[in-house]
Amino acid sequence: MYGIPDSLLALVFIGVLLLLAKLGEEIFEKFRLVSYVAAIIIGIIIGPGVLGLINILPNISLFIALGINFLLFTGGALEFKDMETKKFLNPLNIITGILEFILPFSLISFIVYYIFHSITIALIVGIVTGMSSAGPVTRLLRDTGLNNTEEGNKIFQQVVTIEISAVILFSFLSDLHGRAVTFFLIFKIAIELFIALLFIILFSKYVLTKLLVKVDFNSRAHETVIAVIVGFVLILGFVGQLYGFNSAIVALFIGIMLRDFINDRPLVAEKVSTITYGFFEPLFFIGLGLYFVRITFSLMIVGLAVFAIALAFKPIAGIVSSKFMHIDTWKNAFGTSVHGGVDAALLVVALGLTLVGRYDYSVIMIAITLLTLVMPLLFNIKAPVVQTKKSKYVWEMVNAEFKNLKACDIASSFQSVSVNSKNPISLAFKMCTDLNARAVIVINSNSRVLGQLMLSDMVTMGHNQLRTLSVYQGKIVPAIKVMCDSPATDLIKIFRETDPPIVAVIDKSGKFIGTILEREILKHISNILDSDKQ
């Protein structure tokens, strides 16, 4: 294409796709629309669907395939982190969630069969439009302030069950595809899927988690933990693929099983989130548009028809279950009907397995995209987005004060939380506990910052190690450093965006000056506000 080798062209395409996807997401965010829908629309426009500027190349397809895996893994790890296992395993919740999926799945599949005249395609449409996605629901509940309410928790629990039910049914259907269906085959596939799922869950929970804890304890960099996680996601994905589970679905369950380990380690969670949502997610969603065939009027009409059918029947199950769950009828109807994420990933997998063709994919993706946009808007009618009220005067005053403050000014106001690398670790531990700090800065004899020693790592050491080991023998990890003359407003941004346990202040020659903790920034803000009241 364009007279350039595909391997070279893919580099340019991936760069352009990434930039366009993030630009589109930022624009949609400003209008409070589902951001990644912008990426899908841009993909359709620049891809074969409209302009044909960028086509799916093997290298791009590989990145999109990896994106599906890591998007589902990260979704399981970070978006399911608030899922209470005991409540989720409540029989009533499980039965309710399964029925909430089966009802719209059955109705939608039955009706769309008369559009596609294919049982397989009808079932795929029923699965991806009859299910819900936990990731978008999490964001929706957070935006409307329902994430910490009993009502919000019940909606989330239903969606989790619906999503997992759809994923398992999809795996079952993909295993049956192209084979002569018999009772024995159905029973055999059901047993294989059960064993594969059980193995993935048990291995992730009791073997992989313990391995990661040991790696985290013994390694000097969090990147090692990330590498082990990525390696096992790919390896277990391969194993799952051999025994009936698509690798992306395996990644979802691994993420759910590792969610406690990852969320107990903010730096690991941050790195997983950054690589997924900063790179793989935008590429995945803009890539969804690249699989489209040429957009025609008839294709749009069929896509709108599928959307209308799903819009009419998907909320029905939520209306019925609201009576049992004691939730507002329309909140539950639309809250448990939110799309975008796993449903789209399953559709791409279905395309790769030839369960659907490119034309069918295009039609169904139009319906999913419209559902992703419309369902949150309908939900917000009953539960409007909670607007964060900001006093422009207060923040203008804080910014004005902080612009006059330098990092050195704040660091010099408080005791430095630092130790020399030759000091015993017990001193570092005592300093953290005495000063209520999550980490201590480590410097050498030349006052150069070597990194930081985390309190969480020191807590896991035995009494003898704390007493006998020196700081340089501990797990020193990189620390954030700021220049002495940096404006204090930069510090607010650093703590807001990365939540570091501590920040080291250095001079122009790189020598250590002092430390800053988040509470010290908050104390300065509090003092400014108190002085204003007086």
C-alpha positions in Angstrom: 0.0 0.0 0.0 1.3 3.5 -0.9 4.4 1.7 -2.4 5.8 1.2 1.1 6.5 -2.2 2.8 3.7 -3.2 5.1 6.1 -3.6 8.1 7.2 0.1 7.7 3.8 1.3 6.9 2.4 -0.3 10.1 4.7 1.9 12.2 3.2 5.1 10.7 -0.3 3.7 10.8 -0.1 2.7 14.5 1.3 6.1 15.4 -1.4 8.0 13.5 -4.2 5.7 14.9 -3.0 6.2 18.5 -2.9 10.0 18.2 -6.3 10.3 16.4 -7.9 7.9 18.9 -6.8 9.9 21.9 -7.7 13.2 20.3 -11.2 11.9 19.5 -11.6 10.6 23.1 -10.6 14.0 24.5 -13.2 15.8 22.4 -16.0 13.3 23.4 -14.9 13.7 27.1 -15.6 17.4 26.9 -19.2 16.7 25.8 -19.6 14.0 28.5 -20.1 11.3 25.9 -18.6 7.8 26.1 -15.0 8.7 25.0 -13.9 5.6 23.2 -16.9 5.8 20.8 -15.0 8.6 19.2 -12.1 6.2 18.4 -14.5 3.7 16.8 -16.1 6.5 14.6 -12.7 7.8 13.6 -11.6 4.2 12.7 -14.7 3.8 10.5 -14.0 7.1 8.7 -10.3 6.6 8.0 -10.7 2.9 7.4 -12.2 0.9 4.5 -15.7 1.9 5.7 -15.5 5.4 4.3 -12.1 7.0 3.2 -10.0 3.8 2.9 -6.9 5.7 4.1 -5.7 2.9 6.4 -6.3 -0.8 6.1 -5.8 -3.6 8.5 -2.2 -4.9 8.1 -0.9 -8.0 9.9 1.2 -5.9 12.3 -1.8 -3.7 13.2 -4.0 -6.8 13.6 -1.4 -8.2 16.0 -1.5 -5.1 18.2 -5.3 -5.1 18.2 -5.4 -8.8 19.2 -3.0 -8.0 22.0 -5.1 -5.0 22.9 -8.2 -7.2 23.3 -6.2 -9.5 25.8 -4.8 -6.6 27.9 -8.1 -4.6 27.8 -10.0 -7.6 29.2 -7.2 -8.4 31.7 -7.0 -4.9 33.0 -10.8 -4.7 33.0 -10.9 -7.8 35.3 -8.1 -6.5 37.5 -9.1 -2.8 37.9 -12.8 -2.5 37.0 -13.9 -5.5 39.1 -11.8 -4.4 42.1 -14.9 -3.2 44.0 -16.7 -6.6 43.5 -17.4 -8.2 46.8 -16.9 -11.9 46.3 -19.4 -13.0 49.0 -22.2 -10.8 47.6 -21.4 -11.9 44.1 -21.6 -15.6 45.0 -25.0 -15.1 46.6 -27.2 -17.6 44.8 -30.0 -15.1 44.4 -27.6 -12.6 42.7 -26.2 -15.3 40.4 -29.6 -16.6 39.3 -30.9 -13.0 38.8 -27.9 -12.1 36.7 -28.1 -15.2 34.6 -31.8 -14.7 33.9 -31.2 -11.0 33.1 -28.9 -12.2 30.3 -30.9 -15.1 29.1 -34.1 -13.1 28.6 -32.8 -10.4 26.2 -30.4 -12.9 24.6 -33.3 -15.2 23.7 -35.6 -12.4 22.4 -33.0 -10.6 20.4 -31.6 -13.8 18.9 -35.1 -14.9 17.8 -35.9 -11.7 16.1 -32.6 -10.9 14.4 -32.6 -14.5 12.9 -35.2 -13.2 10.4 -32.7 -10.5 9.4 -29.6 -12.6 9.0 -31.2 -16.0 8.3 -28.3 -17.6 10.2 -28.6 -19.2 13.7 -24.9 -18.6 14.5 -25.0 -14.9 13.6 -28.3 -14.5 15.4 -26.8 -16.1 18.6 -23.7 -13.8 18.3 -26.0 -10.8 18.0 -28.0 -12.0 21.0 -24.9 -12.4 23.1 -23.1 -9.1 22.3 -26.2 -6.9 22.5 -28.0 -8.9 25.2 -25.0 -8.6 27.6 -23.6 -5.7 29.6 -20.1 -4.4 30.3 -18.7 -3.8 33.8 -16.1 -1.3 32.8 -18.5 1.4 31.4 -20.9 0.7 34.2 -18.2 1.4 36.8 -17.5 4.8 35.1 -21.2 5.6 34.8 -21.9 4.8 38.5 -18.8 6.9 39.5 -20.0 9.9 37.4 -23.5 9.8 38.9 -22.3 9.4 42.5 -23.9 5.9 42.8 -20.7 3.9 43.1 -20.7 4.0 46.9 -24.4 3.4 47.4 -26.3 0.1 47.9 -28.3 0.8 44.7 -25.1 1.2 42.7 -23.6 -1.9 44.2 -26.6 -4.0 43.3 -26.5 -2.7 39.7 -22.8 -3.5 39.5 -23.3 -7.1 40.9 -26.0 -7.8 38.2 -23.8 -6.5 35.4 -20.8 -8.7 36.5 -23.0 -11.8 36.5 -24.5 -10.8 33.1 -21.0 -10.2 31.6 -19.5 -13.5 32.9 -22.6 -15.4 31.7 -22.3 -14.0 28.2 -18.5 -14.7 28.1 -19.0 -18.4 29.1 -21.9 -18.8 26.6 -19.8 -17.3 23.8 -16.9 -19.7 24.6 -19.4 -22.6 24.4 -20.8 -21.4 21.1 -17.4 -20.9 19.5 -16.5 -24.5 20.5 -19.6 -25.8 18.8 -19.1 -23.9 15.6 -18.5 -26.0 12.5 -19.1 -29.3 14.3 -22.0 -31.7 14.2 -24.0 -31.0 17.3 -24.8 -34.0 19.4 -25.7 -34.4 23.1 -22.4 -36.1 23.7 -20.5 -33.2 22.1 -22.4 -30.6 24.1 -21.7 -32.5 27.3 -18.0 -32.9 26.4 -17.5 -29.2 25.6 -19.3 -28.3 28.9 -17.0 -30.5 30.9 -13.9 -29.1 29.0 -14.9 -25.5 29.6 -15.7 -26.2 33.3 -12.3 -27.8 33.8 -10.5 -25.1 31.9 -12.2 -22.4 33.8 -11.6 -24.1 37.1 -7.9 -24.6 36.3 -7.5 -20.9 35.3 -9.2 -19.7 38.5 -7.3 -22.0 40.8 -3.9 -21.5 39.1 -4.3 -17.7 39.1 -5.5 -17.5 42.7 -3.3 -20.0 44.4 -0.2 -20.4 42.2 0.3 -17.3 40.2 -0.6 -14.9 43.0 1.9 -16.6 45.4 4.5 -16.5 42.7 3.9 -12.8 42.1 4.1 -12.1 45.8 7.6 -13.7 45.9 8.7 -11.9 42.8 7.5 -8.6 44.2 9.3 -9.2 47.4 12.6 -10.3 45.8 12.8 -8.1 42.7 14.1 -4.6 42.8 11.8 -3.2 40.1 8.1 -3.3 39.6 8.7 -3.9 35.9 9.7 -7.5 36.8 6.2 -8.1 38.3 4.6 -6.6 35.2 6.7 -8.8 33.0 5.7 -12.0 34.9 2.0 -10.9 34.7 2.2 -10.3 31.0 4.1 -13.5 30.4 1.5 -15.6 32.2 -1.5 -13.8 30.5 0.0 -14.9 27.2 0.9 -18.4 28.3 -2.4 -19.2 30.0 -4.2 -17.6 27.0 -2.5 -20.2 24.8 -3.4 -23.0 27.2 -7.0 -21.8 27.4 -7.2 -21.6 23.6 -6.2 -25.3 23.4 -9.1 -26.3 25.7 -11.9 -24.1 24.5 -11.4 -20.7 26.0 -10.3 -17.8 23.8 -7.1 -16.2 25.1 -8.9 -12.8 25.6 -11.5 -14.5 27.8 -8.8 -16.3 29.8 -7.2 -12.8 30.3 -10.4 -11.5 31.8 -10.6 -14.3 34.4 -6.9 -13.9 35.2 -7.5 -10.2 35.8 -10.4 -10.9 38.2 -8.4 -13.4 40.1 -5.4 -11.1 40.5 -7.4 -8.0 41.3 -6.6 -8.0 45.0 -2.8 -8.5 44.4 -2.7 -5.7 41.8 -4.9 -3.1 43.6 -2.9 -3.7 46.9 0.2 -2.4 44.9 -0.7 1.1 43.6 2.5 1.3 41.5 1.8 -2.0 39.8 -1.8 -1.0 39.2 -0.7 2.3 37.8 1.7 0.7 35.3 -0.9 -1.9 34.2 -3.4 0.9 33.7 -1.0 3.2 31.9 0.1 0.6 29.3 -3.5 -0.6 28.7 -5.5 2.7 28.7 -2.7 4.8 27.3 -1.7 2.4 24.4 -3.7 -0.8 23.9 -7.2 0.6 24.6 -7.2 3.4 22.1 -5.6 1.2 19.4 -8.2 -1.5 20.1 -11.2 0.8 19.8 -10.0 2.7 16.7 -9.1 -0.7 15.3 -12.7 -1.8 15.6 -13.6 0.7 12.8 -10.9 -0.7 10.5 -12.7 -4.0 10.1 -15.7 -2.4 8.5 -16.8 -3.0 5.0 -17.8 0.0 2.8 -20.6 1.8 4.5 -23.8 1.8 2.4 -27.3 3.0 3.0 -28.6 -0.5 3.3 -25.9 -1.5 5.8 -26.8 1.5 8.0 -30.5 0.6 7.9 -29.8 -3.0 9.0 -27.5 -1.7 11.7 -30.1 0.7 13.0 -32.7 -2.1 12.9 -30.5 -4.3 15.1 -29.9 -1.3 17.4 -33.6 -0.7 17.7 -34.3 -4.3 18.5 -31.6 -4.4 21.3 -32.8 -1.0 22.6 -36.3 -2.3 22.9 -35.6 -5.7 24.5 -32.4 -5.3 26.5 -33.9 -3.1 29.3 -36.8 -5.5 29.8 -34.8 -7.8 32.0 -33.6 -4.9 34.1 -37.2 -3.8 34.6 -38.2 -7.2 35.8 -35.2 -7.7 38.1 -35.6 -4.3 39.6 -38.7 -5.7 41.5 -36.5 -8.4 43.1 -33.5 -6.2 43.7 -35.6 -3.3 45.1 -34.0 -0.7 42.8 -35.6 2.2 40.8 -37.1 0.5 37.7 -35.5 2.7 35.0 -32.2 3.1 36.8 -31.9 -0.7 36.8 -33.2 -1.1 33.3 -30.7 1.2 31.7 -27.9 0.7 34.3 -27.8 -3.0 33.5 -27.9 -2.4 29.8 -24.7 -0.4 29.4 -22.4 -1.6 26.6 -18.9 -1.0 25.3 -15.8 -3.1 26.0 -16.1 -6.8 26.4 -19.0 -7.0 24.0 -17.0 -5.4 21.2 -14.0 -7.6 22.1 -16.2 -10.7 21.7 -17.4 -9.5 18.4 -13.8 -9.1 17.1 -13.0 -12.6 18.4 -16.1 -13.9 16.6 -14.9 -12.2 13.4 -11.5 -13.9 13.8 -13.1 -17.3 14.3 -15.3 -16.7 11.2 -18.4 -16.9 13.3 -19.5 -13.7 11.5 -18.3 -12.1 8.3 -17.1 -8.5 7.7 -20.5 -7.3 6.6 -22.3 -8.9 9.6 -19.5 -7.5 11.9 -20.1 -4.0 10.5 -23.9 -4.2 11.1 -23.5 -5.5 14.6 -20.8 -3.0 15.5 -23.0 -0.1 14.5 -25.7 -1.4 16.9 -23.1 -1.8 19.7 -21.7 1.6 19.1 -25.1 3.3 19.2 -26.1 1.3 22.4 -22.8 2.4 24.0 -23.8 6.0 23.4 -27.5 5.9 24.1 -27.8 3.7 27.2 -25.7 6.1 29.5 -27.8 9.1 28.2 -31.0 7.3 29.2 -29.6 6.3 32.5 -28.6 9.9 33.2 -32.2 11.0 32.9 -33.0 9.1 36.1 -29.5 9.6 37.7 -28.0 12.8 36.4 -24.2 13.2 36.3 -23.0 14.7 39.6 -21.4 18.0 38.7 -18.3 18.7 40.8 -18.8 22.2 42.2 -15.6 24.2 42.2 -15.1 27.6 43.6 -13.2 29.5 41.0 -12.2 32.1 43.6 -10.8 29.5 46.1 -8.7 27.8 43.4 -7.5 31.0 41.9 -6.4 32.1 45.4 -4.7 28.7 46.0 -3.0 28.9 42.6 -1.9 32.4 43.2 -0.3 31.5 46.5 1.3 28.4 45.2 2.8 30.1 42.2 4.8 32.2 44.7 6.0 29.1 46.5 8.9 26.9 45.4 9.4 23.3 46.1 12.3 24.3 48.5 9.9 26.5 50.5 7.7 23.6 51.3 10.5 21.1 51.8 12.3 23.4 54.3 9.1 23.7 56.3 9.0 20.1 57.4 11.4 17.4 58.6 13.2 15.5 55.9 12.1 11.9 55.6 15.4 10.5 54.3 18.2 8.1 55.3 21.7 7.4 54.1 22.2 4.1 52.2 24.6 3.0 54.9 22.1 3.4 57.7 20.4 0.3 59.1 16.9 -0.4 57.7 15.6 -0.2 61.2 16.2 3.6 61.1 14.3 3.9 57.8 11.4 1.9 59.3 11.3 4.0 62.5 11.4 7.2 60.5 8.4 6.1 58.3 6.4 5.1 61.4 7.3 8.1 63.4 6.5 10.6 60.6 3.6 8.7 59.2 5.2 8.3 55.8 4.7 5.5 53.2 8.3 5.7 52.1 11.7 7.2 52.9 14.2 8.8 50.4 17.6 7.1 50.2 20.7 9.2 49.5 24.4 8.3 49.3 27.4 10.0 51.0 27.5 12.6 48.2 23.8 13.7 48.9 22.6 12.1 45.6 19.2 10.5 45.6 19.4 6.8 45.0 15.6 6.1 45.2 13.1 5.3 47.9 12.5 2.5 50.3 8.8 1.6 50.7 7.3 1.1 54.2 5.2 -1.8 52.7 8.4 -3.6 51.7 10.0 -3.0 55.1 6.9 -4.4 56.9 7.4 -7.7 55.2 10.9 -8.1 56.6 11.6 -10.0 59.8 13.0 -8.4 62.9 16.5 -9.7 62.3 16.6 -8.3 58.7 15.4 -4.9 59.9 18.1 -4.9 62.6 21.0 -6.3 60.7 20.6 -5.2 57.0 21.7 -1.8 55.7 19.4 0.4 53.6 21.4 -0.3 50.4 20.5 -4.0 50.9 16.8 -3.3 50.9 14.5 -3.0 47.9 15.3 0.6 46.7 12.9 1.7 43.9 13.0 4.8 41.8 11.7 8.0 43.4 10.1 11.1 41.9 12.5 14.1 42.0 11.7 17.8 41.5 14.0 20.8 41.1 14.3 23.2 44.1 12.9 26.1 42.1 9.9 24.2 40.7 6.6 26.0 41.4 4.5 24.3 44.1 1.7 24.0 41.6 3.8 21.3 39.8 3.7 19.4 43.1 -0.1 19.5 43.2 -0.2 18.0 39.7 2.4 15.3 40.6 0.4 14.1 43.6 -2.9 14.3 41.8 -1.7 12.3 38.7 0.7 9.7 40.2 0.0 9.6 43.9 3.7 9.1 44.9 4.4 8.2 48.6 7.1 10.9 48.7 8.9 13.4 46.5 12.6 14.3 46.7 13.7 17.9 46.2 17.1 18.5 44.6 19.1 21.5 43.6 20.6 22.4 40.1 23.6 20.2 40.7 21.4 17.2 41.6 22.1 17.2 45.3 19.4 16.3 47.8 17.6 19.2 49.6 14.6 17.7 51.3 11.4 15.8 50.9 7.7 16.6 50.5 4.7 14.4 51.5 1.2 14.8 50.1 -0.2 15.9 53.5 2.3 18.8 53.6 0.8 20.1 50.3 -2.7 19.7 51.8 -1.6 21.5 55.0 -0.4 24.5 52.9 -3.7 24.6 51.1 -5.6 24.4 54.4 -3.5 27.3 55.8 -4.4 29.4 52.7 -8.1 28.7 53.1 -8.0 29.3 56.8 -6.3 32.7 56.3 -8.9 33.6 53.8 -11.7 32.9 56.3 -10.1 35.2 58.8 
